[in-house]
């Protein structure tokens, strides 16, 4: 996978807090820490967009009931996410 470099500037006090968090949470380096932050931010942003879409669908009454197959697909996605999360830890 190709990588790119991004330089950021932090006030000394924030840098110290980041270093403490990295040490206590077991990050090997600054890049790991900020990659994890970026992933979490993007995931949260995606979930918020999905929430808006779901609310719009509910408000428009333009949806269909979930089927047994839908629940199974949701379960499988959840299990896959747990598996992936375990692999990253």
C-alpha positions as CSV (number, residue, x, y, z in Angstrom):
1,X,0.0,0.0,0.0
2,X,1.3,3.4,-0.9
3,X,1.8,5.9,1.9
4,X,1.9,9.6,2.1
5,X,3.4,11.9,4.7
6,X,1.4,14.6,6.5
7,X,3.2,17.0,8.8
8,X,1.2,18.6,11.7
9,X,2.1,21.1,14.3
10,X,0.9,20.8,17.9
11,X,1.3,23.0,20.9
12,X,3.8,21.6,23.4
13,X,1.1,20.8,25.9
14,X,-0.9,18.8,23.3
15,X,2.2,17.0,22.2
16,X,2.9,15.9,25.8
17,X,-0.7,14.6,26.1
18,X,-0.4,12.7,22.8
19,X,2.8,11.1,24.0
20,X,1.2,10.1,27.3
21,X,-1.8,8.6,25.4
22,X,0.5,6.8,23.0
23,X,2.5,5.2,25.9
24,X,-0.6,4.2,27.9
25,X,-2.4,2.8,24.9
26,X,0.5,0.9,23.5
27,X,1.1,2.8,20.2
28,X,4.5,2.0,18.7
29,X,4.9,5.4,17.1
30,X,3.2,8.7,16.3
31,X,2.1,7.5,12.9
32,X,0.2,4.5,14.4
33,X,-1.6,6.9,16.8
34,X,-2.7,9.4,14.2
35,X,-3.7,6.6,11.7
36,X,-5.9,5.2,14.4
37,X,-7.4,8.6,15.1
38,X,-8.1,9.2,11.4
39,X,-9.7,5.7,11.1
40,X,-11.9,6.4,14.1
41,X,-12.9,9.8,12.8
42,X,-13.8,8.5,9.4
43,X,-15.7,5.6,10.8
44,X,-17.7,7.9,13.1
45,X,-18.4,10.3,10.2
46,X,-19.6,7.4,8.0
47,X,-21.9,6.2,10.8
48,X,-23.3,9.7,11.2
49,X,-24.1,9.9,7.5
50,X,-25.8,6.5,7.7
51,X,-27.8,7.7,10.7
52,X,-29.0,10.7,8.7
53,X,-30.0,8.5,5.8
54,X,-31.8,6.1,8.1
55,X,-33.7,8.9,9.8
56,X,-34.7,10.4,6.4
57,X,-36.0,6.9,5.3
58,X,-38.0,6.5,8.5
59,X,-39.4,10.0,8.3
60,X,-40.4,9.4,4.7
61,X,-42.0,6.0,5.5
62,X,-40.1,4.7,2.5
63,X,-38.7,1.5,3.9
64,X,-39.4,-2.2,4.0
65,X,-39.5,-4.5,7.0
66,X,-36.3,-6.4,7.8
67,X,-36.3,-10.1,6.8
68,X,-34.6,-13.0,8.4
69,X,-31.9,-12.8,5.7
70,X,-31.4,-9.1,6.6
71,X,-30.8,-10.0,10.2
72,X,-28.4,-12.7,9.2
73,X,-26.4,-10.3,7.0
74,X,-26.3,-7.8,9.8
75,X,-25.0,-10.5,12.2
76,X,-22.3,-11.6,9.7
77,X,-21.1,-8.0,9.2
78,X,-21.0,-7.5,13.0
79,X,-19.0,-10.7,13.4
80,X,-16.6,-9.7,10.6
81,X,-16.1,-6.3,12.3
82,X,-15.3,-8.0,15.6
83,X,-12.8,-10.3,13.8
84,X,-11.1,-7.3,12.1
85,X,-11.0,-5.3,15.3
86,X,-9.4,-8.3,17.1
87,X,-6.8,-8.5,14.3
88,X,-5.8,-4.8,14.8
89,X,-5.4,-5.0,18.5
